[in-house]
Amino acid sequence: MRVSAKADYAVRAMIELASMQSTDEAPAKGEVVAAAQAIPPRFLETILGELRVNGLVQSRRGSDGGYWLARGANDITLAEIIRSVEGPLATVRGEAADEIDYRGQAAPLRSVWLALRANIRQVLESVTLADVVSGALPEPIGTIAEHPDVALHREPRYAPRTRAT
């Protein structure tokens, strides 16, 4: 899975809103969120608009306006945020894994893609904004993230030869 800048920015903006909302009842200004998370302001405004359309944030215009979570931080998962700005969490060539039909020797590959999607969903649907803000991530997130192999970069088994000039 590749997490796009848009998805990363959306999650970080929502975390920022959740942390601001827990300490202050006033709506958060977009430029304050952008500065706090080093997100390009214009891009953030677009993202916040999508989050609003998808019912995750609310907004008010004017000098006392800004953004706030539409629901409690305990009720918004990272999966919801990513889906609201990117669509489905895991697709193969833009198709849902359960809708793909492979033939012959490749037929078992469909099961691999389904398992991958299930694992991505298991992680992202189990973590809420409140979990991230509090720093208390649910298990098995901590156990998985702390495993020594997580930080290893896998080298390809076959490295193409480069032509000497």
C-alpha positions in Angstrom: 0.0 0.0 0.0 1.2 3.4 -0.9 0.0 6.3 1.3 -0.4 9.4 -0.8 0.5 12.9 0.4 -3.2 13.7 0.3 -4.1 10.8 2.6 -1.2 11.6 4.9 -2.2 15.3 5.1 -5.8 14.4 5.7 -5.0 12.2 8.6 -2.5 14.7 10.1 -5.1 17.5 9.7 -7.7 15.5 11.5 -5.3 14.6 14.3 -4.5 18.3 14.7 -8.3 19.1 14.8 -8.8 16.4 17.4 -6.0 17.7 19.6 -7.2 21.3 19.3 -10.8 20.3 19.9 -9.9 18.6 23.2 -8.2 21.7 24.5 -10.4 24.5 23.0 -14.0 24.7 21.9 -13.3 27.4 19.2 -13.1 26.2 15.5 -9.6 25.8 14.2 -8.4 28.1 11.5 -7.2 26.2 8.3 -4.0 28.3 8.3 -3.2 27.2 11.9 -3.7 23.6 11.1 -1.6 24.0 8.0 1.2 25.6 9.9 1.1 23.1 12.8 1.5 20.2 10.4 3.6 21.8 7.6 0.8 21.2 5.0 0.5 23.5 2.0 -2.5 25.7 2.9 -4.2 25.6 -0.5 -4.0 21.8 -0.6 -5.3 21.6 3.0 -8.3 23.7 2.1 -9.2 21.3 -0.7 -8.7 18.3 1.7 -10.8 19.9 4.4 -13.5 20.6 1.9 -13.6 16.8 1.0 -13.6 15.9 4.6 -16.5 18.2 5.1 -18.5 16.8 2.2 -17.9 13.3 3.6 -19.2 14.3 7.0 -16.0 14.1 9.0 -15.5 17.8 9.7 -17.8 20.8 9.9 -16.9 24.4 9.1 -18.1 27.9 9.6 -17.1 31.0 7.6 -16.2 34.4 9.0 -13.8 35.8 11.5 -14.9 33.4 14.2 -15.1 30.5 11.7 -12.9 27.5 11.2 -13.1 23.7 11.2 -14.0 21.1 13.9 -14.6 17.4 14.0 -18.2 16.4 13.0 -18.1 13.5 15.5 -16.0 12.6 18.5 -12.4 11.6 18.0 -13.2 8.2 19.4 -15.7 7.7 16.6 -13.5 8.5 13.6 -11.0 5.9 12.3 -8.0 6.4 10.1 -9.7 4.2 7.5 -12.7 6.6 7.3 -10.4 9.6 6.7 -8.3 7.9 4.0 -11.5 6.6 2.2 -13.0 10.1 2.3 -10.1 11.6 0.3 -8.8 8.6 -1.7 -11.6 6.1 -2.0 -11.2 2.4 -1.3 -8.2 1.4 0.9 -6.8 -1.3 -1.3 -7.5 -1.9 -5.0 -5.8 -3.7 -7.8 -5.6 -1.6 -10.9 -8.5 0.4 -9.5 -10.7 -2.7 -9.0 -11.9 -4.2 -5.7 -10.0 -7.5 -5.1 -13.2 -9.5 -4.7 -14.3 -8.4 -8.2 -11.1 -9.6 -9.9 -11.2 -12.8 -11.9 -7.8 -14.3 -12.6 -7.4 -17.4 -14.8 -5.2 -20.4 -14.7 -2.1 -20.4 -12.5 -2.8 -16.8 -11.4 -6.2 -17.7 -9.8 -4.8 -17.9 -6.3 -3.5 -14.4 -6.5 -7.0 -13.1 -5.9 -6.8 -14.6 -2.4 -3.5 -12.8 -1.8 -5.1 -9.4 -2.7 -8.1 -10.2 -0.5 -5.9 -11.0 2.5 -3.8 -7.8 1.9 -7.0 -5.7 1.9 -8.2 -7.4 5.1 -5.0 -6.7 6.9 -4.9 -3.1 5.8 -8.5 -2.7 7.0 -7.8 -4.4 10.3 -5.1 -1.9 11.1 -6.7 1.3 9.8 -10.2 0.5 11.1 -8.9 -0.3 14.6 -7.2 3.1 15.1 -9.2 6.2 16.0 -8.1 9.8 16.1 -8.4 9.6 19.9 -6.0 6.7 19.9 -3.4 8.7 18.0 -3.9 11.9 20.0 -3.5 10.0 23.3 -0.6 8.0 22.0 -2.3 4.8 23.2 -2.5 2.8 20.0 -4.6 -0.4 20.2 -3.0 -3.8 19.9 -1.7 -5.3 17.8 -0.5 -2.0 16.4 2.2 -1.5 19.0 3.5 -5.1 18.8 3.7 -5.0 15.0 5.3 -1.6 14.9 8.0 -2.6 17.5 9.0 -5.8 15.8 12.6 -5.6 14.6 11.8 -6.7 11.0 9.4 -3.8 10.5 12.2 -1.3 9.8 14.1 -3.6 7.5 14.1 -2.6 3.9 13.7 -5.6 1.6 16.2 -5.7 -1.2 15.0 -7.2 -4.5 16.2 -10.7 -5.0 17.3 -9.8 -8.5 19.0 -6.5 -9.0 19.2 -5.6 -12.7 22.8 -5.1 -13.9 23.7 -1.6 -15.0 25.7 -1.2 -18.1 29.2 0.2 -17.6 30.1 3.1 -19.8 
